[in-house]
Amino acid sequence: MRKLSIIGIGAGNPDYMTVQAIKALSDIDVIFLIDKGRKKSALTQLRKEICERYIKNKSYRIIEAEDPERDRNPSCYEATVTAWHVQRAAIYERMIREELADGQHGAFLVWGDPSLYDSTLRIVDQVAAMKTVAFDLDVIPGITSVQALAARHRIALNRIGEPIHITTGRQLAKGMTGDNVVVMLDGDCAFKTIGDGDVDIYWGAYVGTADEILVSGKLQECGPEIEKVRNEARQRHGWIMDTYLLRKS
């Protein structure tokens, strides 16, 4: 039987790898990577560096496939993403079936944690449902950008007895829900839509890496600075991964 692991690799710093993740990587035969293009080549390179550092089986292979194109401004977001996942599932199925032999151990390396705003588990479930290739599945959690953000700002995500709401920039644009809101996947600086002057922001990009940028303070004061710094960083690196906490004062 083939074995497949979905491994959370943390928020960008190889030192965020958990002991469980390192143990899982030690006997890997095949690493599956999805190439997201030249602009995001640093994400692929980091995964390769993690493999070189932690995989003991030096005969392991890296199998790469191009990520299918997706409309970034769709009329129906959910339908577009669902169709994109179907395309990805076909790619995953082919790679697992053709490149992972019976008795071998393969893995997908997931940025952060597989449970938080990542599609890998849903896509692998689609592959399993095809019943064209059988495998045992193992999921290993990782350090999320949310955890790393709180650690780097030296804060707790909530105050005593208060809930935490984790959402996306797309949803935040519809309004801030709750007193402690963690925002991920915000490509348009949706915090600009918050008119409440009594909100603090704790923002971070490339958290835990050498390129880390941290900004915190009153949203109305820091918002323009964050947008400027964010745009400059994205142009400089070709990509950006940022997360932030909004908290009503």
Wavefront OBJ file of the C-alpha trace (Angstrom):
o trace
v 0.000 0.000 0.000
v 1.209 3.501 -0.783
v 1.490 5.923 2.128
v 0.730 9.612 1.699
v 1.412 12.323 4.267
v 0.102 15.864 4.304
v 2.709 17.735 6.354
v 2.327 21.222 7.792
v 5.715 22.928 7.466
v 5.086 26.134 9.388
v 4.904 29.788 8.458
v 8.160 30.137 6.527
v 10.923 29.521 9.047
v 12.455 26.005 8.789
v 12.886 26.123 12.584
v 9.078 26.070 12.897
v 9.086 22.427 11.776
v 7.693 20.209 14.525
v 9.440 17.061 15.733
v 6.536 15.020 14.322
v 6.985 16.620 10.888
v 10.733 15.991 10.931
v 10.171 12.334 11.867
v 7.654 11.938 9.042
v 10.097 13.405 6.532
v 12.933 11.119 7.583
v 11.814 8.180 5.410
v 10.071 9.989 2.554
v 10.557 8.559 -0.951
v 8.699 11.189 -2.997
v 7.853 14.864 -2.421
v 5.049 16.309 -4.535
v 5.319 20.020 -5.336
v 2.949 22.322 -7.184
v 4.826 24.996 -9.126
v 3.023 28.345 -8.824
v 5.248 30.157 -11.291
v 8.359 32.296 -11.240
v 6.913 34.989 -8.958
v 6.368 32.451 -6.180
v 9.511 30.409 -6.778
v 10.722 31.295 -3.264
v 7.908 29.157 -1.836
v 9.121 26.175 -3.844
v 12.737 26.825 -2.907
v 11.910 26.898 0.802
v 10.218 23.513 0.523
v 13.316 22.139 -1.204
v 15.558 23.541 1.539
v 13.386 21.854 4.169
v 13.711 18.555 2.299
v 17.500 18.867 2.090
v 17.718 19.607 5.793
v 15.374 16.966 7.178
v 14.983 14.025 4.769
v 17.460 11.289 5.688
v 16.664 9.130 2.657
v 18.891 10.971 0.166
v 17.475 8.970 -2.741
v 14.132 10.778 -2.412
v 12.658 12.356 -5.528
v 10.834 15.663 -6.007
v 7.963 15.546 -8.490
v 6.717 18.928 -9.674
v 3.615 19.905 -11.626
v 2.346 23.271 -12.792
v -0.553 24.787 -10.914
v -3.588 25.204 -13.188
v -4.618 28.789 -13.904
v -7.436 30.287 -11.825
v -9.531 33.388 -12.446
v -8.579 35.837 -9.663
v -11.624 38.061 -10.220
v -14.463 35.584 -10.779
v -18.153 36.405 -10.891
v -18.753 33.418 -8.575
v -15.824 32.755 -6.237
v -16.952 29.380 -4.865
v -17.770 27.918 -8.284
v -14.415 29.057 -9.685
v -12.443 27.583 -6.782
v -14.403 24.327 -6.954
v -13.577 23.967 -10.659
v -9.932 24.756 -9.907
v -9.859 22.037 -7.236
v -11.177 19.501 -9.774
v -8.255 20.379 -12.066
v -5.807 20.046 -9.214
v -7.299 16.707 -8.146
v -6.627 15.307 -11.628
v -2.984 16.421 -11.350
v -2.588 14.987 -7.843
v -4.140 11.674 -8.904
v -1.757 11.332 -11.841
v 1.313 12.155 -9.744
v 0.408 9.735 -6.954
v -0.547 6.926 -9.362
v 2.437 7.304 -11.690
v 5.230 8.446 -9.362
v 4.562 6.707 -6.031
v 5.119 2.964 -6.117
v 3.388 0.468 -3.876
v 5.114 0.464 -0.465
v 6.594 3.927 -0.925
v 5.934 7.015 1.208
v 5.043 10.323 -0.477
v 4.177 13.743 0.904
v 2.697 17.129 0.105
v 4.257 19.953 2.144
v 1.649 22.476 3.225
v 2.550 26.022 4.224
v 1.379 26.567 7.809
v -1.147 23.937 8.850
v -3.290 21.718 6.565
v -6.457 22.579 8.528
v -6.426 26.360 8.050
v -7.398 27.871 4.689
v -5.589 25.236 2.653
v -7.136 23.083 -0.069
v -4.794 20.083 -0.009
v -6.946 17.863 2.218
v -10.091 18.522 0.180
v -8.261 17.772 -3.061
v -6.708 14.554 -1.718
v -10.192 13.476 -0.586
v -11.331 13.952 -4.196
v -8.430 11.796 -5.370
v -9.376 9.041 -2.906
v -12.989 9.203 -4.120
v -11.833 8.465 -7.690
v -10.738 4.976 -6.506
v -8.021 4.820 -9.179
v -5.129 4.744 -6.714
v -5.178 3.499 -3.114
v -3.142 4.995 -0.280
v -3.063 5.352 3.492
v -3.328 9.010 4.496
v -1.560 10.687 7.406
v -1.988 14.355 8.374
v 0.615 16.202 10.449
v -0.194 19.644 11.888
v 2.106 22.630 11.567
v 2.725 26.061 13.062
v 0.328 28.538 11.446
v 0.989 32.141 10.450
v -1.615 33.054 13.085
v 0.467 31.485 15.854
v 3.658 33.004 14.469
v 2.037 36.461 14.224
v 0.963 36.402 17.877
v 4.384 35.189 18.995
v 6.284 37.836 17.048
v 4.052 40.635 18.356
v 4.249 39.079 21.850
v 0.473 39.118 22.305
v -2.379 36.731 23.007
v -5.012 36.610 20.288
v -7.851 37.345 22.702
v -8.454 39.009 26.026
v -9.987 37.196 29.015
v -13.122 35.305 28.049
v -13.354 36.787 24.548
v -13.777 34.732 21.346
v -11.517 34.845 18.286
v -12.900 35.072 14.767
v -10.634 33.870 11.926
v -11.678 34.983 8.470
v -10.473 36.181 5.057
v -10.070 39.617 3.541
v -12.982 38.857 1.228
v -15.251 38.316 4.244
v -13.842 41.209 6.279
v -14.874 43.570 3.481
v -18.476 42.732 4.437
v -17.895 43.987 7.985
v -15.878 43.244 11.114
v -17.446 40.492 13.224
v -16.316 40.343 16.861
v -13.744 42.108 19.002
v -10.752 39.942 17.988
v -10.596 39.205 14.266
v -7.686 37.399 12.599
v -7.558 38.028 8.857
v -5.818 35.829 6.285
v -5.721 35.777 2.483
v -6.287 39.512 2.143
v -5.028 40.629 -1.245
v -6.790 44.002 -1.233
v -6.068 45.433 2.244
v -9.666 44.962 3.359
v -8.834 46.633 6.679
v -9.348 49.917 4.771
v -13.092 49.229 4.894
v -13.177 49.405 8.710
v -14.325 52.884 9.725
v -14.237 52.301 13.489
v -11.502 54.525 14.953
v -11.243 52.391 18.080
v -9.543 49.372 16.468
v -5.913 48.247 16.853
v -4.066 46.256 14.210
v -1.193 43.781 14.588
v 0.102 43.064 11.080
v 2.903 40.846 9.856
v 4.328 39.686 6.527
v 6.841 36.879 5.870
v 6.520 36.201 9.604
v 9.420 34.295 11.119
v 11.688 34.695 8.094
v 14.613 37.003 7.342
v 12.216 39.225 5.353
v 9.766 39.635 8.239
v 7.873 42.944 8.524
v 5.826 43.824 11.624
v 3.573 46.856 12.173
v 1.169 47.500 15.032
v -0.901 50.373 16.410
v -4.179 52.168 15.805
v -5.703 51.003 12.532
v -6.515 54.495 11.286
v -2.920 55.600 11.883
v -1.125 52.444 10.707
v -3.415 51.436 7.827
v -1.847 53.721 5.162
v 1.672 52.726 6.264
v 0.825 49.015 6.077
v -0.656 49.385 2.602
v 2.463 51.225 1.392
v 4.903 48.773 2.973
v 2.874 45.834 1.695
v 2.857 47.069 -1.904
v 6.603 47.741 -1.811
v 7.340 44.297 -0.368
v 5.173 42.560 -2.931
v 6.923 44.335 -5.798
v 10.333 43.548 -4.299
v 9.721 39.835 -3.712
v 7.101 39.099 -6.369
v 4.735 37.676 -3.731
v 3.576 38.356 -0.201
v 2.056 36.308 2.588
v 0.649 38.423 5.391
v -1.724 38.010 8.322
v -3.133 40.419 10.861
v -5.225 40.738 14.005
v -7.847 43.460 14.391
v -8.868 44.194 17.969
v -11.434 46.651 19.244
v -9.740 48.754 21.928
l 1 2 3 4 5 6 7 8 9 10 11 12 13 14 15 16 17 18 19 20 21 22 23 24 25 26 27 28 29 30 31 32 33 34 35 36 37 38 39 40 41 42 43 44 45 46 47 48 49 50 51 52 53 54 55 56 57 58 59 60 61 62 63 64 65 66 67 68 69 70 71 72 73 74 75 76 77 78 79 80 81 82 83 84 85 86 87 88 89 90 91 92 93 94 95 96 97 98 99 100 101 102 103 104 105 106 107 108 109 110 111 112 113 114 115 116 117 118 119 120 121 122 123 124 125 126 127 128 129 130 131 132 133 134 135 136 137 138 139 140 141 142 143 144 145 146 147 148 149 150 151 152 153 154 155 156 157 158 159 160 161 162 163 164 165 166 167 168 169 170 171 172 173 174 175 176 177 178 179 180 181 182 183 184 185 186 187 188 189 190 191 192 193 194 195 196 197 198 199 200 201 202 203 204 205 206 207 208 209 210 211 212 213 214 215 216 217 218 219 220 221 222 223 224 225 226 227 228 229 230 231 232 233 234 235 236 237 238 239 240 241 242 243 244 245 246 247 248 249
